[in-house]
Structures are given as structure tokens and as C-alpha cells.
Amino acid sequence: MAGPHLTVDRRACAGHGLCYGAAPEIVDCDDQGDPVILADPVPSDRVDQAKHLVEICPERALAIEGGV
């Protein structure tokens, strides 16, 4: 069974960088500063960290889908 997926709503994202600053092993950024999900699906030992990213996103641009 696949784990949860962290998703980014690019329309909502303002590029604050909190997600990739807090968890660079899960999220990185591209050349424009937009988040890029590295861990898909999110490994079981990183799910709590991914949930934290969703909570700290000021634009609510991150979500966790499935397998939570």
C-alpha cells in the first residue's frame, strides 16, 4: 500500500520557503523558488514531519492526500 502524498497548490503558494527550509529531505525548491516534492509518497517515518509542513504553510498551499 502506498503512503500519503504531499501536494502543492501552486496557485496558492507564495514562495515563503518555510516548507523546504523546515524539511529539505521532503521538499526542495526549483530555480523560481517554487516547492518541489522530493519524497513521494512520504515515507512512514516522515509523515509527522509532512503534517507539520501542512500546518506551518501560511498560504495553506500544502496538503496530504491518501494513506494518512
Short mmCIF file of the C-alpha atoms (twelve columns), coordinates in Angstrom:
data_MODEL
# 
_entry.id   MODEL 
# 
loop_
_atom_site.group_PDB 
_atom_site.id 
_atom_site.type_symbol 
_atom_site.label_atom_id 
_atom_site.label_alt_id 
_atom_site.label_comp_id 
_atom_site.label_asym_id 
_atom_site.label_seq_id 
_atom_site.Cartn_x 
_atom_site.Cartn_y 
_atom_site.Cartn_z 
_atom_site.pdbx_PDB_model_num 
ATOM 1  C CA . MET A 1  0.000  0.000  0.000  1 
ATOM 2  C CA . ALA A 2  1.353  3.402  -0.985 1 
ATOM 3  C CA . GLY A 3  1.852  6.025  1.659  1 
ATOM 4  C CA . PRO A 4  0.452  9.539  1.762  1 
ATOM 5  C CA . HIS A 5  1.315  12.132 -0.849 1 
ATOM 6  C CA . LEU A 6  2.233  15.723 -0.079 1 
ATOM 7  C CA . THR A 7  0.758  18.054 -2.686 1 
ATOM 8  C CA . VAL A 8  1.311  21.727 -3.523 1 
ATOM 9  C CA . ASP A 9  -1.369 24.103 -4.768 1 
ATOM 10 C CA . ARG A 10 0.866  26.255 -6.942 1 
ATOM 11 C CA . ARG A 11 -1.831 28.906 -7.304 1 
ATOM 12 C CA . ALA A 12 -1.907 29.397 -3.531 1 
ATOM 13 C CA . CYS A 13 1.850  29.139 -2.920 1 
ATOM 14 C CA . ALA A 14 3.550  32.498 -2.357 1 
ATOM 15 C CA . GLY A 15 7.062  31.059 -2.120 1 
ATOM 16 C CA . HIS A 16 7.746  31.794 1.540  1 
ATOM 17 C CA . GLY A 17 10.088 28.777 1.663  1 
ATOM 18 C CA . LEU A 18 9.039  27.527 5.090  1 
ATOM 19 C CA . CYS A 19 8.385  24.024 3.763  1 
ATOM 20 C CA . TYR A 20 11.743 23.403 2.162  1 
ATOM 21 C CA . GLY A 21 13.504 25.256 4.947  1 
ATOM 22 C CA . ALA A 22 11.894 23.014 7.575  1 
ATOM 23 C CA . ALA A 23 12.173 19.682 5.740  1 
ATOM 24 C CA . PRO A 24 14.689 19.727 2.866  1 
ATOM 25 C CA . GLU A 25 14.583 15.926 2.693  1 
ATOM 26 C CA . ILE A 26 10.878 16.100 1.781  1 
ATOM 27 C CA . VAL A 27 10.594 19.373 -0.159 1 
ATOM 28 C CA . ASP A 28 13.138 21.288 -2.227 1 
ATOM 29 C CA . CYS A 29 12.724 24.327 -4.428 1 
ATOM 30 C CA . ASP A 30 13.160 24.883 -8.121 1 
ATOM 31 C CA . ASP A 31 15.015 27.786 -9.754 1 
ATOM 32 C CA . GLN A 32 11.988 30.067 -9.275 1 
ATOM 33 C CA . GLY A 33 11.680 29.252 -5.558 1 
ATOM 34 C CA . ASP A 34 8.616  27.071 -6.017 1 
ATOM 35 C CA . PRO A 35 8.398  23.934 -3.865 1 
ATOM 36 C CA . VAL A 36 9.212  20.563 -5.414 1 
ATOM 37 C CA . ILE A 37 8.136  17.422 -3.559 1 
ATOM 38 C CA . LEU A 38 11.091 15.042 -3.237 1 
ATOM 39 C CA . ALA A 39 9.510  12.297 -1.129 1 
ATOM 40 C CA . ASP A 40 6.508  10.906 -2.989 1 
ATOM 41 C CA . PRO A 41 4.971  9.027  -1.374 1 
ATOM 42 C CA . VAL A 42 6.033  10.375 2.011  1 
ATOM 43 C CA . PRO A 43 7.996  7.692  3.897  1 
ATOM 44 C CA . SER A 44 6.263  6.407  7.018  1 
ATOM 45 C CA . ASP A 45 8.977  7.850  9.256  1 
ATOM 46 C CA . ARG A 46 8.409  11.337 7.762  1 
ATOM 47 C CA . VAL A 47 4.600  11.547 7.893  1 
ATOM 48 C CA . ASP A 48 4.542  13.609 11.110 1 
ATOM 49 C CA . GLN A 49 7.077  15.981 9.574  1 
ATOM 50 C CA . ALA A 50 4.937  16.312 6.432  1 
ATOM 51 C CA . LYS A 51 1.880  17.064 8.584  1 
ATOM 52 C CA . HIS A 52 3.900  19.780 10.309 1 
ATOM 53 C CA . LEU A 53 4.697  21.327 6.917  1 
ATOM 54 C CA . VAL A 54 0.988  21.480 6.117  1 
ATOM 55 C CA . GLU A 55 0.357  23.239 9.434  1 
ATOM 56 C CA . ILE A 56 3.111  25.853 9.046  1 
ATOM 57 C CA . CYS A 57 2.317  26.867 5.461  1 
ATOM 58 C CA . PRO A 58 0.932  30.421 5.755  1 
ATOM 59 C CA . GLU A 59 -0.893 30.161 2.435  1 
ATOM 60 C CA . ARG A 60 -2.356 26.681 3.103  1 
ATOM 61 C CA . ALA A 61 -0.787 25.591 -0.196 1 
ATOM 62 C CA . LEU A 62 0.276  22.162 1.099  1 
ATOM 63 C CA . ALA A 63 -1.960 19.155 1.701  1 
ATOM 64 C CA . ILE A 64 -1.563 15.474 2.469  1 
ATOM 65 C CA . GLU A 65 -3.649 13.091 0.409  1 
ATOM 66 C CA . GLY A 66 -4.244 9.393  0.946  1 
ATOM 67 C CA . GLY A 67 -2.760 6.887  3.329  1 
ATOM 68 C CA . VAL A 68 -2.748 9.097  6.424  1 
# 
